[in-house]
Amino acid sequence: MPTPSRAALMGNLFTAPSERMIYGEAVDLTLASLQTYGPLHRHWCIAWSGGKDSTATLTLVVHLIESGRLARPETLTVYFADTRMELTPLRLAAEEIIAHLARYPYIRFRTVMAPLDKRFLVYILGRGVPPPNNNTLRWCTRQIKVDPMSAAIGADLDQLDEPAIAEAMTHAIGHNGGPELADGGPDPAERETVLMITGVREGESAVRDERIRMSCGRDGAECGQGWYQLAVPEAKGVRGRVYTLAPLLHWRVCHVWDWLRLYAPAPQYGGWSTALLADAYGGDEAEELAARTGCMCCPLASADTALDRIVRHPSWFYLAPIKRLRAIYVRLRRPENRLRKPGGETRQGKRKGERVLVKNQQRLGPITHPARLAALADILAIQAEVNAEADRLGRPHMDILNAEEEGRIRALIAAGTWPDGWDGDEPTGDVPLDAVFANGTVQPLLT
């Protein structure tokens, strides 16, 4: 008997033949987790980054609600994290999905974005903070995704209108302003809680390890269902009122590709514009590690696999100059382009008025002003080159530095801005210095 084709299997995701039993089981577990923990909260939120996992989560949850398999919560808010660094095809796919969400009047949509001074390139080039790395300074995810998301949720929970929070998010875009999140009053015991649904996924490792890497849950979750947890308990504006559920935690990467490329675009599953997103990552051929970032030349990734796949496509080859961003990030981390503490740096001790030597003497610090200006010019040149070719071909532009951000970077540099604890008078990292150790010992330079 011949094996059914993929197209034949699309007829019914939930009653597919035995060849798809593993996939059907994955969806059943997702539905079961939503049915178990969803009713514990009147208000649901979906954290959407525009990447493959969160997009699969968003579109699947909406489909389950629309098909009647999952009861709709009292309110459902989608928070889209705009990092300003998304790969162009992913940004376009997100725009199409945002337009699609307008069809559902019960969904409230918000775009959240970091405040101007904390956006990725403004923070690096304006303030001088080095690009993130996996060893000592991994700041980007928290700053351009998590913090703006927490600020927006806190504002919605408390119905605040503070300028600092207003800058961290745009207004609902107007096409479908679903019900506002209700606050239960000033008594913390009466406050509403929110179920934040995320696209966190551990893939095959979770399946092999009894579907969940954690042996026990937290915050009332049953053993073996550790993906339901109380998150960011002390985040400003949230304070323990947000619970997270990762209903796709057990999905393998092939399940994600199948949903994005085969099922979600089909009319019976919502007709979502997700095929472009899957193709950008490489679809079935993409490896797990190759599809974990949607940012342009992520400094935390060892290779630009997603970008490499994109520029190999004839429609996107004009984006190839973006690959030069990686060399700029590497250059900005070099000692000659950064300041260094000369030695003898202290911190507050345990007793009042006590100063003790810091352990990491003569540490490298922020990027020099000339290096920042040179990097700004190079990044603008890359953007101009890409967009000139885009105009010639009639293709979409890249946009990682707009006029407001460029102006703010130049203003911060002109104002002599440095991170806290630095004044700009320190030597650069390539200047030879006597070695100063944490115990105060000094080893003079050999002459």
Secondary structure, DSSP 8 states (H G I E B T S, - for coil): -----HHHHTT-GGG--GGGHHHHHHHHHHHHHHHHHGGG-SEEEEEE-SSHHHHHHHHHHHHHHHTTSS---SEEEEEEE--S-B-HHHHHHHHHHHHHHTT-TTEEEEEE---GGGSHHHIIIII------SSS---HHIIIIIHHHHHHHHHHHHT---HHHHHTB----SS----------SSGGG---EEEE-----HHHHHHTTT-SSSS-STT--TT-TTEEE--TTSTTTTT-EEEE-TTTT--HHHHHHIIIIITTSGGGT--S-HHHHHHHTGGG--TGGGS--BTT-TTSSS-HHHHHHHTSTTTGGGGGGGGHHHHHHHHTSGGGEEE--S--EEE-SSTT-EEE-SSTT-EEEE-HHHHHHHHHHHHHHHHHHHHHHHHHT-----SS-HHHHHHHHHHHHTT---TT--S-S-BTTS---EE-TTS-EE----
